[in-house]
Amino acid sequence: MEKQPQIEVEVRPTLVDLDNFSGREIEGIESKPEKFVRLEEGTDYEAVEENDRITSSHDFRDFIVFISPSTGTETKMVEAPHWRSINDSGVRSSIEVEDHQGRVYTEYFYAVSTKGIGYLKPTAKDLNIEDYDSWAVKDKEGVNDRGYKVLGLISKEEAEGGALLENSEYLMCAGLRTELYWGMAELKRLPFKGQMLTVDELRDRKVISPKKDYKPYEVVRLFKMNNRIAEAAQSGERREELFKQAFDVFNQETRDKNLDLPEISIGNPEEEPVFFQEFFKRMGQNMATFFNLGYDHGYMHSANVTLAAEIADVGTMGPWQDDVDKEKTKKYSGVPRSYLKDMRDMCYGLRLLIRAGKDAGLNTGKREALADSFLDGFNGLFDSTKVSSNKIDATNAKEWMEKILDTVIVKKENLLPLLHNEVEDWHISV
């Protein structure tokens, strides 16, 4: 009997399958175009909060859009790992602020990111979001919107509960290079399979959470550059272009702030190390700022650090003493475990930056010099009095930072992640 040829049946991943893909999954995924509709104020959404002190060539309402493959009129590039946000570069914005020492200065931003614009992982997997009948999956842990995760969206609870506009400006004024939230909107209608449906209709069709108090929001935030270290490390063909953009943003900030730094360009091996040295210095200042404030992050991985040395995700930043997880607040030589994790993760991100730079053919400079630049920034901003007032041993905090930096960056040795390991497994101590 003649053997019949087997017919390959394409199995489409379920929504749960897609949700289980790592949020930091970037390897092999390149930017892809997707269609979006521009939402109309009054009909499709209501603006509920805005930082009106921001000066820009645009209004934050210009960036309220939503994914719609069949009816979209605007094409934007979908990039990993920005699964539920979309980026617009080349938008110059600024804000005049007063820092915690009373000095008035102007901070500049060159990119806009809208968060909550639709579930984009199907696009990354060459799938169409309109093939899926729902955006909601049960959350077993029960921590997301009362037992449901509405993929690609953010809720009112998440947006307003984090006091994102206020907290981002507070952190920026404290000296942290981070995102600045510009405005937020409550969504009233959204495109679903080519149809504009109200939130109530989406709820009735079980597209979103069935909870009647669930309200989808969009938030618009500013960055100097929203592409992350992880993208440069894993994006293959995009790597050199990302560094070119990063160098352009570096030069623009230098000009706007009149910084004592040279103009740098890709292809000049004498200028290229300046970018990496300043990057390390700025990250050292970021870490010192966390100590001065008594704040930790918890997710300081390479997908949360931009190529302009900004730390994203202000919603996870807060006083370490408020953490209910006693493992995170456990101290090692007077320094909380959460800070050791942040320091370790930050150094791993910086090591990845070096590797990405080398893969792009750039002169990153000597590791010892980069570590010195980091410590120059860290020690220059680290305030022992403030750190001690946050119930952290200031002397040992600096020593931990030096040892972790030396181990990961200079010696290129590994320190196990602390999610499932112990500090003792590092075999370094203070």
C-alpha positions as CSV (number, residue, x, y, z in Angstrom):
1,M,0.0,0.0,0.0
2,E,1.4,3.3,-1.0
3,K,2.3,5.5,1.9
4,Q,0.3,8.7,1.9
5,P,2.2,12.0,2.4
6,Q,1.6,13.6,5.7
7,I,0.0,16.9,5.8
8,E,1.5,19.4,8.2
9,V,-1.0,21.1,10.4
10,E,0.0,24.5,11.7
11,V,-0.8,24.7,15.3
12,R,-1.4,28.3,16.5
13,P,-0.2,29.1,20.0
14,T,-3.0,29.7,22.5
15,L,-3.2,33.0,24.3
16,V,-1.8,31.3,27.4
17,D,1.1,30.0,25.3
18,L,1.9,33.5,24.1
19,D,1.7,34.9,27.6
20,N,4.1,32.3,28.8
21,F,6.8,33.5,26.4
22,S,9.4,35.5,28.4
23,G,8.7,39.2,28.5
24,R,12.4,39.7,27.7
25,E,12.3,37.3,24.7
26,I,14.2,39.2,21.9
27,E,16.6,36.7,20.3
28,G,15.8,36.3,16.7
29,I,12.9,38.7,16.7
30,E,13.4,41.8,14.5
31,S,11.3,44.9,14.2
32,K,8.1,44.5,12.3
33,P,5.5,46.9,10.9
34,E,2.0,46.9,12.3
35,K,-1.1,49.0,11.7
36,F,-2.6,51.2,14.3
37,V,-5.7,53.4,14.6
38,R,-5.5,56.9,16.1
39,L,-8.1,57.1,18.9
40,E,-10.4,60.2,19.1
41,E,-10.7,62.1,22.4
42,G,-14.2,62.3,23.7
43,T,-15.4,59.3,21.6
44,D,-12.7,56.7,22.1
45,Y,-11.0,58.0,25.3
46,E,-10.9,60.7,27.9
47,A,-7.7,62.3,29.0
48,V,-7.6,62.0,32.8
49,E,-4.2,63.3,33.9
50,E,-1.4,65.4,32.3
51,N,1.9,66.9,33.3
52,D,1.3,70.3,31.8
53,R,4.7,71.6,32.7
54,I,6.2,69.5,29.9
55,T,7.1,71.5,26.7
56,S,7.1,69.6,23.5
57,S,6.6,69.9,19.7
58,H,3.5,67.6,20.2
59,D,0.6,67.0,22.5
60,F,0.6,63.7,24.4
61,R,-2.8,63.0,22.8
62,D,-1.0,62.7,19.5
63,F,0.3,59.3,20.7
64,I,-3.0,57.7,21.8
65,V,-3.2,54.8,19.3
66,F,-4.3,51.2,19.3
67,I,-3.3,48.1,17.3
68,S,-5.7,47.2,14.5
69,P,-4.3,45.1,11.6
70,S,-7.4,45.3,9.4
71,T,-8.5,49.0,9.9
72,G,-5.3,50.7,11.0
73,T,-4.3,53.9,9.1
74,E,-0.9,54.4,10.7
75,T,2.1,52.1,10.4
76,K,4.4,51.8,13.4
77,M,7.3,49.4,14.0
78,V,6.8,46.8,16.7
79,E,10.0,46.1,18.7
80,A,10.8,43.6,21.3
81,P,10.8,43.8,24.3
82,H,8.2,46.6,24.2
83,W,5.3,44.1,24.1
84,R,2.5,46.5,25.1
85,S,4.0,49.8,24.1
86,I,4.9,51.6,20.9
87,N,7.8,54.0,20.5
88,D,8.1,57.3,18.5
89,S,11.6,58.8,18.2
90,G,12.7,62.2,17.1
91,V,10.2,64.0,19.4
92,R,12.0,66.7,21.4
93,S,10.4,67.5,24.8
94,S,11.7,69.2,28.0
95,I,10.7,70.2,31.5
96,E,12.1,72.7,33.9
97,V,12.4,71.2,37.4
98,E,14.0,71.8,40.7
99,D,16.2,69.1,42.2
100,H,16.3,68.0,45.8
101,Q,19.1,70.5,46.5
102,G,17.0,73.4,45.2
103,R,18.8,73.8,41.9
104,V,16.7,74.6,38.9
105,Y,17.6,73.0,35.5
106,T,16.0,71.7,32.3
107,E,15.8,68.0,31.5
108,Y,15.4,66.9,27.9
109,F,13.8,63.9,26.2
110,Y,13.8,62.7,22.6
111,A,11.4,59.8,22.4
112,V,7.8,59.0,23.3
113,S,6.4,55.6,24.5
114,T,2.7,54.8,24.7
115,K,1.9,51.9,26.9
116,G,-1.3,49.8,26.7
117,I,-1.7,49.9,23.0
118,G,-2.5,46.2,22.4
119,Y,-1.0,42.8,22.6
120,L,2.0,42.6,20.3
121,K,3.5,39.2,20.8
122,P,1.4,37.6,18.1
123,T,3.0,40.1,15.7
124,A,6.5,39.1,16.9
125,K,5.5,35.5,16.2
126,D,4.2,36.2,12.8
127,L,0.6,35.9,14.0
128,N,-2.4,38.2,13.7
129,I,-3.9,39.5,16.9
130,E,-7.3,39.5,15.1
131,D,-7.2,35.7,15.0
132,Y,-7.7,35.6,18.8
133,D,-11.1,36.0,20.4
134,S,-9.9,37.3,23.8
135,W,-7.1,39.3,25.3
136,A,-7.6,38.1,28.9
137,V,-6.1,35.1,30.7
138,K,-6.6,33.9,34.2
139,D,-3.8,34.9,36.5
140,K,-3.2,32.1,38.9
141,E,-1.3,34.3,41.4
142,G,-4.2,36.7,41.5
143,V,-2.0,39.8,41.5
144,N,-3.0,41.3,38.2
145,D,-6.4,43.1,38.1
146,R,-8.1,40.9,40.6
147,G,-7.3,37.5,39.0
148,Y,-7.1,38.4,35.3
149,K,-4.3,39.6,33.0
150,V,-5.5,41.6,30.1
151,L,-2.6,41.2,27.7
152,G,-1.4,44.3,26.0
153,L,-3.4,46.6,28.2
154,I,-3.0,48.4,31.5
155,S,-5.7,49.1,33.9
156,K,-6.8,52.2,35.8
157,E,-5.6,50.4,39.0
158,E,-2.1,49.9,37.6
159,A,-1.8,53.4,36.1
160,E,-3.2,55.5,38.9
161,G,-2.2,53.2,41.8
162,G,1.4,53.7,40.9
163,A,1.1,57.5,40.9
164,L,3.2,57.3,37.8
165,L,3.3,61.0,36.9
166,E,4.2,62.1,40.4
167,N,6.7,59.3,41.1
168,S,8.6,59.6,37.8
169,E,9.1,63.3,38.3
170,Y,10.1,62.8,41.9
171,L,12.7,60.2,41.0
172,M,14.0,62.4,38.1
173,C,14.4,65.4,40.4
174,A,16.3,63.1,42.9
175,G,18.9,62.5,40.2
176,L,17.7,59.3,38.6
177,R,17.9,59.0,34.9
178,T,14.5,57.5,34.2
179,E,11.2,57.8,32.3
180,L,9.0,60.8,32.8
181,Y,5.3,60.1,32.5
182,W,3.5,62.8,30.4
183,G,-0.2,61.9,30.6
184,M,-2.8,59.1,30.8
185,A,-6.2,58.4,29.2
186,E,-9.1,56.2,30.1
187,L,-10.1,54.1,27.1
188,K,-13.8,54.1,26.1
189,R,-13.8,52.3,22.7
190,L,-11.2,50.0,21.1
191,P,-10.8,48.2,17.7
192,F,-11.5,44.5,17.9
193,K,-11.3,42.5,14.7
194,G,-12.0,45.6,12.7
195,Q,-14.9,46.9,14.8
196,M,-14.9,49.7,17.3
197,L,-16.4,48.3,20.5
198,T,-17.1,49.9,23.8
199,V,-15.5,48.7,26.9
200,D,-18.8,47.2,28.0
201,E,-19.2,45.4,24.7
202,L,-15.6,44.0,25.1
203,R,-16.4,42.9,28.5
204,D,-19.7,41.2,27.4
205,R,-17.8,39.3,24.7
206,K,-15.2,38.2,27.3
207,V,-12.4,40.0,25.3
208,I,-11.2,41.8,28.5
209,S,-11.6,41.2,32.2
210,P,-15.2,40.3,33.2
211,K,-14.8,42.5,36.3
212,K,-17.1,45.5,36.0
213,D,-14.6,47.8,37.7
214,Y,-11.9,47.0,35.2
215,K,-11.1,50.1,33.1
216,P,-8.4,50.0,30.4
217,Y,-5.9,53.0,30.3
218,E,-3.1,54.2,28.1
219,V,-0.1,56.1,29.5
220,V,2.3,58.2,27.6
221,R,5.9,58.6,28.8
222,L,9.1,60.3,27.7
223,F,12.6,58.9,27.4
224,K,15.8,60.1,25.9
225,M,15.8,56.8,24.0
226,N,13.6,53.9,24.8
227,N,15.6,51.1,23.1
228,R,17.2,48.9,25.7
229,I,20.6,47.2,26.3
230,A,18.9,43.8,25.7
231,E,17.9,44.9,22.2
232,A,21.4,45.9,21.3
233,A,22.7,42.7,22.6
234,Q,20.3,40.3,20.9
235,S,18.8,42.1,17.9
236,G,21.4,41.1,15.3
237,E,21.0,43.3,12.2
238,R,19.6,46.2,14.2
239,R,22.6,46.4,16.6
240,E,24.7,48.9,14.8
241,E,21.8,51.1,14.0
242,L,20.7,51.1,17.6
243,F,24.2,52.2,18.7
244,K,24.2,54.9,16.0
245,Q,20.9,56.2,17.4
246,A,22.3,56.0,20.9
247,F,25.4,58.1,19.9
248,D,23.1,60.7,18.2
249,V,21.0,61.0,21.4
250,F,24.2,61.2,23.4
251,N,25.4,64.2,21.3
252,Q,22.0,65.8,21.4
253,E,21.9,65.7,25.2
254,T,25.4,67.0,25.3
255,R,24.4,70.0,23.2
256,D,21.2,70.7,25.0
257,K,22.7,70.6,28.4
258,N,26.0,72.1,27.4
259,L,27.9,69.2,28.9
260,D,31.7,69.1,29.0
261,L,31.8,66.1,26.6
262,P,33.0,65.8,23.1
263,E,30.9,65.1,20.0
264,I,31.3,61.4,19.2
265,S,30.6,59.3,16.1
266,I,30.4,55.7,15.1
267,G,33.5,54.6,13.3
268,N,36.0,56.7,15.3
269,P,37.8,54.3,17.7
270,E,39.2,57.2,19.7
271,E,35.7,58.7,20.3
272,E,33.7,55.5,20.8
273,P,35.0,54.8,24.4
274,V,33.6,58.1,25.5
275,F,30.1,56.8,25.1
276,F,30.8,53.7,27.2
277,Q,32.7,55.6,29.9
278,E,29.9,58.1,30.3
279,F,27.3,55.4,30.3
280,F,29.1,53.6,33.2
281,K,29.4,56.9,35.1
282,R,25.7,57.6,34.7
283,M,24.7,54.2,35.8
284,G,27.0,54.6,38.9
285,Q,25.1,57.8,39.6
286,N,21.8,55.9,39.2
287,M,22.8,53.3,41.7
288,A,23.9,55.9,44.2
289,T,20.6,57.7,43.8
290,F,18.7,54.5,44.8
291,F,20.8,54.3,47.9
292,N,20.4,58.0,48.8
293,L,16.6,57.6,48.5
294,G,16.3,54.3,50.2
295,Y,14.6,52.9,47.1
296,D,15.2,49.6,45.3
297,H,14.1,48.4,41.9
298,G,13.9,44.6,41.8
299,Y,14.0,44.2,38.0
300,M,17.2,46.0,37.0
301,H,17.8,43.6,34.1
302,S,19.1,44.7,30.6
303,A,15.6,45.0,29.2
304,N,14.9,47.7,31.8
305,V,17.9,49.9,31.0
306,T,17.8,52.1,27.9
307,L,20.8,52.9,25.6
308,A,20.8,56.4,27.2
309,A,21.5,54.9,30.7
310,E,17.9,55.4,31.8
311,I,16.3,52.9,34.2
312,A,12.7,52.1,33.2
313,D,9.7,50.8,35.1
314,V,9.2,53.4,37.9
315,G,6.2,51.4,39.1
316,T,8.5,48.8,40.6
317,M,10.6,51.4,42.4
318,G,10.0,52.2,46.1
319,P,11.4,52.3,49.6
320,W,13.1,49.0,50.4
321,Q,11.7,49.1,54.0
322,D,8.1,48.9,52.7
323,D,8.7,45.5,51.0
324,V,6.6,42.7,52.7
325,D,8.9,40.0,51.4
326,K,11.3,39.4,54.3
327,E,13.8,37.7,52.0
328,K,14.3,40.9,50.1
329,T,14.8,43.0,53.3
330,K,17.2,40.5,54.8
331,K,20.6,42.2,55.4
332,Y,24.1,41.0,54.5
333,S,26.7,43.1,56.4
334,G,24.1,45.8,56.8
335,V,23.0,45.9,53.2
336,P,19.5,44.6,52.1
337,R,19.4,41.6,49.8
338,S,17.2,43.6,47.3
339,Y,20.1,46.1,46.8
340,L,22.6,43.3,46.3
341,K,20.3,41.9,43.6
342,D,20.0,45.3,41.9
343,M,23.7,45.8,42.0
344,R,24.4,42.4,40.5
345,D,21.7,42.9,37.8
346,M,23.0,46.3,36.9
347,C,26.5,45.0,36.5
348,Y,25.3,42.1,34.3
349,G,23.5,44.6,32.1
350,L,26.6,46.7,31.8
351,R,28.6,43.6,30.9
352,L,26.0,42.9,28.2
353,L,26.5,46.4,26.9
354,I,30.2,45.9,26.5
355,R,29.6,42.6,24.6
356,A,27.0,44.3,22.4
357,G,29.4,47.1,21.6
358,K,32.1,44.7,20.7
359,D,29.7,42.7,18.5
360,A,28.9,46.0,16.7
361,G,32.6,46.5,16.1
362,L,33.0,49.4,18.5
363,N,35.9,50.3,20.7
364,T,34.4,50.0,24.2
365,G,37.6,50.8,26.1
366,K,39.3,48.9,28.9
367,R,37.1,47.2,31.5
368,E,39.2,48.6,34.3
369,A,38.6,52.2,33.0
370,L,34.9,51.5,32.7
371,A,34.7,50.2,36.3
372,D,36.6,53.3,37.4
373,S,34.0,55.5,35.6
374,F,31.2,53.7,37.3
375,L,32.7,54.2,40.7
376,D,33.5,57.9,39.9
377,G,29.8,58.4,39.3
378,F,28.7,56.3,42.2
379,N,31.1,57.8,44.8
380,G,30.5,61.3,43.6
381,L,26.8,61.1,44.3
382,F,26.7,58.6,47.2
383,D,25.6,60.4,50.4
384,S,26.6,58.4,53.4
385,T,24.4,60.4,55.8
386,K,21.3,59.8,53.7
387,V,22.2,56.2,53.1
388,S,22.6,55.6,56.9
389,S,19.3,57.3,57.6
390,N,17.7,54.7,55.3
391,K,19.0,52.0,57.7
392,I,21.7,50.8,55.4
393,D,25.4,50.4,56.3
394,A,26.9,53.1,54.0
395,T,30.5,51.8,54.3
396,N,29.6,48.2,53.5
397,A,27.2,49.3,50.7
398,K,30.2,51.0,48.9
399,E,32.3,47.9,49.5
400,W,29.6,45.6,48.2
401,M,29.3,47.8,45.1
402,E,33.1,47.7,44.4
403,K,33.3,43.9,44.9
404,I,30.3,43.1,42.7
405,L,31.6,45.5,40.0
406,D,35.1,44.1,40.1
407,T,33.8,40.5,39.9
408,V,31.3,40.9,37.1
409,I,33.0,43.6,34.9
410,V,36.7,43.5,35.5
411,K,37.2,39.8,36.3
412,K,34.3,38.7,34.0
413,E,33.2,36.1,36.6
414,N,29.6,35.1,37.2
415,L,27.4,35.8,40.2
416,L,24.3,33.6,40.4
417,P,20.9,35.3,40.2
418,L,19.3,35.7,43.6
419,L,15.8,34.6,42.6
420,H,16.6,30.9,43.3
421,N,20.1,31.2,44.9
422,E,21.7,32.7,47.9
423,V,24.2,35.5,48.4
424,E,26.5,32.9,50.0
425,D,26.7,31.2,46.6
426,W,28.6,34.2,45.2
427,H,31.6,33.3,47.4
428,I,32.3,37.0,48.0
429,S,31.5,38.8,51.2
430,V,31.9,42.1,53.0
